[in-house]
Amino acid sequence: AECRTRLKSFLGGLLSERAAVDLNEFLLLALNDDASITVINPQIALSRTRLLALASLPGLAGDWALHPLRDKLFVSIPSAGKVSLIDTRALRVSGNVPVGKTPVRLAVSPDGESLWVGNDGDGTVSVLDARSAQVRATVPAGAGHIELAFCDAGRAIWVASEQGERLLLYDARSLQLRGEVPVAPGVLTLAASDSAKLVYAANRRTGELVAVDASAPRVLSRL
């Protein structure tokens, strides 16, 4: 009975009743519009706030991506031309990596080896080693906003630019161009499906959803 009472007090989430060792590692992170990231512990019940930490960024964020191991969080800072690295254990910014001009979209490879950064300001994509946070290479993408989508179990990645007329398929390891598919300018976002072996490109200007055969590659249909 005493043990059950003690466990019940811990499950209540009050700061006054905390176990000596906390085995819970679930935290909630919120990306704010004031150049900061709020870290919340949803397992602690407070009358006013559940704020655990506040990480300051070097500028307003454009996008963020969590590493598969969940020990790193990457945040793009368009105004600074950098990607900020967040240590999710220390809950602080551990570094800032210069990339291209106006970086926005981020994509971490499923194996956690690389981070792809779409630089909207100069029509390129910076490829970083996700472990060392060093820039490996910069590849062309096209003018306008850039979108990214991994396919083939992370072995390849699709790159689209809003003003470009082609979807580009890169080998994720060699960084070589594997194929190009003509589409109309205006691609807003991408979605890839390995099970269907298709990649879908949503075109804002034409009002179409373009279905592309990822193995060919070629356009199969326009919805």
N, C-alpha and C positions, 0 to 999 in steps of 0.2 A: 504493500500500500504506500509506503514511504517513497519507494522508487517511482511508482506511477505518479504520485503527486509532484515529485521533482521534475519528471519528464514533462508533465503538463505545464509547469511553470516555464520551462524552456521553450515549449511550442507556442507560448503566448507572444513571444517576440519582443518582450519589454527589455529595455536596456538594463534595468535593475535586476533582471533574472536572465543572465547569460551563462552558458556553459563555459567551462575552462578552455575547451577545445571546440571550435566551430568547424564542422566538416562540410558545411554548405558553401558552395562556390557560385551560387547563382546571383548575378548582379544585373541590374537594368541600366543601360546607358542611353542617354538622350542627347541628340545633336541639336544644339541651340542656335538661334539666329543672332547671338551676341558674341560669336567667336569663342564658344566654350562647349565643353561636354560635361553634363551632369551625370554623376554616378549615384545610383539609388540602390539601397538594400531593401528589397521588397519583403524580406522576412523580419524586419524590425518595425514594430508598431509604435509610432510616435504621434503625439497629439497634433504637432505642427508640421513636421517634415520628416522625410526618410532620406535626406541628403547624406551621402557617405563621403563624397569627394567632388571637387570641381576642378577640371583640367582646362587651363587657358590655352587657346590656339593662337597662332601668329596672324590670324585673319579669318574672315568668314569662310566656312566650309562649303565645298561644292558637292562632295560625295564622300562615302566612307565604306570600308570593306574590312571584314574580320578574317584574320588568318584561320585556316582550318584547325590549328592547334589551340586557337582562342587565347594565345598569349600576346598577340600583337593586334593592334587596330590601326589601319591606315586611313588617313583623312586628307583629301585634296584641298589645297588652299589656292583658289584661282588667282587672287590678287597678288599673292606672293610668289607664284610660280614654283610652289613647293608641295611636297607630301609630308605631312606630320606623322610621326610614329608614336603611338600610345602604348605604353607598357600596361597591360591590363591587370598585372599583379601589383605593381607599384602605384597604379592609377595616376600616372603622370606622363607628360610628353617627354620621350626619351631622345628625340632627335627630329631634324627637319632636313629633307633631301631635296635639293634643287632639281627640277625636271624641265619640261618645256614651258611655253607661254600659255597661261590660263588653263591649267589642268583641272578637269572636272571628273569625268567618269573613271572609276576604278574597277578592276577585276582581278581577283586572286585566283591563280590556277588551282584546280582541285587537289593537286598533290602538294600545294603550299610552297612550290619552288620559286614561282615568279609572280610579280605584280605588274599588271599592265595599266598604264596611265594615259588617258586620252587628253592630248593637249589641244584644246579648241582654238587657241590663239595662233598656232603656227602649223596646224594640219598634220601633226605627227603623233606617234604613240611612243612613250618612254617605257622600256622594259627593264624592270628592276629585279635583282636577286632578292627575294623576299626575306632571306635569312640575314644577309649582310647589309641590306638596304642600299646597295650600290647599283648605279645605272649600268646595265649590260650593253644596251644598244638603243637606238632611236630609229623607228621605221616610219615610212610615209603612210598617211591615212587619208588625207583629203581635207578640203576646206569646210568650215562650219563645225557644229557640234558633233562629237565623236561618240559612237556607241560600240560596246564590246560584248561578245558572247562566246564562251568556250564550247567546244564540241569534241566529239571523238574521245570521250573520257579525259578531256583536258589536254590531249595531244595537239589540238589545233584551236585556233581562235578566229572568229569572224570580226571584221572591223568595218564599220560603216561611218560615213561622214554625211552630214545633212545636205551639203551642197555638192557632194560627189555623185557621180553617175554609176559607180560600181561598188559592189560589196567585195572586200578583200579577204582572202583566207590565208592565214599565216600558220606555219608550223611553229608550235609553241616552244620547241626546244632549239631547233636550228635557226629560227626566226626568218626562214626563207618563205617567199611568197609561193603558195601552193596553187592558187587559182584566183580568178576574178569573175564576177557575175554582173552583167550590165543591168542596172535598175535606174529608174528615174530619180532625180534629186528630190530630197525631202524626207529621207528616212529618219524617223524619230526615235525608234528603239528596235532592239533585236531580241529574239528568243529562240534558243536552239534545243532540239530534242534528239538525243542519241537513239532512243528506241524507235522513233519514226524516221531517223536519218534525214531530218529536215531542219532548216533554219527559216524563221519567219521574220520579215522586215516590214514594220508598219510605216507607211508613207503618208505623212501629213498633207502634202501638197496634192497628191492624186487620190487620197482617200482609199488606198488599197492596202491589203495585207498580202505581201508577195511571199509565196512559198518556194523555197530553193532546195533542190536536191543537194545534200551536203556531200554525197559520195561522187557526184559527177564532175564538178558542180554546175548546175544549170537551173533556170527558172522553170518550175513545174506548172504553177498556176498563179493567177492574180485574183484575189477575192475582194 
